[in-house]
Amino acid sequence: MDELLQRAHDALDDAYIPYSEYPVGAALRVADGTVYTGCNIENANYSNSLHAEEVAIGKAVSDGHQEFEKLAVASEAQDGLTPCGMCRQTLAEFCEDTFEILTDAGESTPIYTLGELLPDTISADQLEDAARKRGEQQ
């Protein structure tokens, strides 16, 4: 098993999942090789729950990292889980379309790029272009 995927599996043990009983772990390798892990943390108010990927990203960013190399995501079910749309958009803030995401499908390890999972993402460039166009119209 890939070392990064193993770290994602190890993070499953820390998941706080009293409602879904569906543990998810993530492992994010940043540019200097450091690996940040995360697990899902549920809340009775579901909108306050944290996803494993966003926990790992938050740890990395709060430590001053903004260049990411690769992400691995695992669930106990080994069902090929990929990051949700919200987590994909958060990754797009820091990563190129070529950023790789490893998943665990039991006997195989599918690898996706962020661009495959989230084509035509909202980007800072798009927001800047829209602001520039608004300024030109005024």
N, C-alpha and C positions, 0 to 999 in steps of 0.2 A: 504494500500500500504506500502511496506517495506520502512523504513526511508531513506535508502541509495538510493533507486530508486526515492523517492520523491525529494531528493536533486538533482539527475540527471535531473528530470523534471524541477525543479526550475532554473537550469542552462540554459535551453532552451531559456529563456527570454533574455539572454546576447549574443546569437549567432549572428555573423555578416555574413549574408548569401545573399548578393545581387545577386548572380549568380544562385545558386541551389534552393534557397528558401526552403531548407531542413534543419531545425535546429536540432542539435544533442547536447545532454548534457551528461556529465559523472560525476560520483561521486566516488572517490577513498578513501577507508578507509585504513589508515596506522596502523602500529602495536600499536601505543599509543592511537588509537581511533580517532585521528584527521581526518576530512573528507576534502579532496581537491576536488573542482569542476572544470570543464572545459567545454568549449563550442567550437563548430567549428568556425573558423575564416577564411573566404575565401579571396582570392586575385585574381585579374584579371589574373595573371600568376598562373594557378591552382596548379602547383607544389610547390608554396610557401604557399599554404593554410595549416592551422593547424587543426588537428582533435581534437575533444573534449577530447578523452582519452589522447592524448599526451600533451595537455595543463595541464590536471590534474596531470599527471605523472611529467611533468616539474616543476610544482609548488611544488609538494611534494619533489622531489629530490633537488631542489634549497633551500628548507628549511631543508635539511639534512636527509631526510627520504629515506630509501632504503628497508624497509620491509613493504610489502603491505598485507592487509587482504582480501579485497574484492573490486570488481568494479561493478558499475551499469551503464548501458548505456540506454538512452532513446531518442526516436525521437518523434517529434510532431505527426507523423503518427501512433505511437504505433504499429509498424510492426515487432517487434522482432529483431531489428537491433543488430548485434554483431560487435565487433571491426574488422577493416580490417586487412589484413595480416601484414602490417607495424606496426600497433599498437599492434598486438598480439606478434610480434617479440620483440618489445620494452618491453612489459610486461614480456616476457620470460627472459629478462636480469635480472629481479629482483624477479621473482616469480617461484614457483614450478609448476609442471603440475597439482597439485590439487587446485590451485588458482581458486576461484569461480568468475564467471561473470554473473550478473543478467541482464536480458533483459526485455523489456516491450512489450508484445504482446496483449495489451488491457485487455482482460478478464483474462489473465494468466501472470505469471512471469517465463518464462523458465530460468533455471540456468544451465550453462555450466561450465566445468572446462577448464582451459587453455590448458591442454593436449588434450582434445577432439577437441578443435578448432584449435590447432596447434601441431599436433603430429610430433615427430622427428625434433624438432626445432634446429636451429643453436645455439650452446652454447659455453661458454668460455672453457669448458672442451674439446669440439671437436677441437677448435682452438689450444689449448695447446697440444693435442695429435698429431695434424698434424705438429706442429712446432717441437715436440720431434722426430717424425718419419723423418722429413727432416734432423734434426741434426744427426740422426743415419746413414743416407744414405751418409753423406758427409765425 
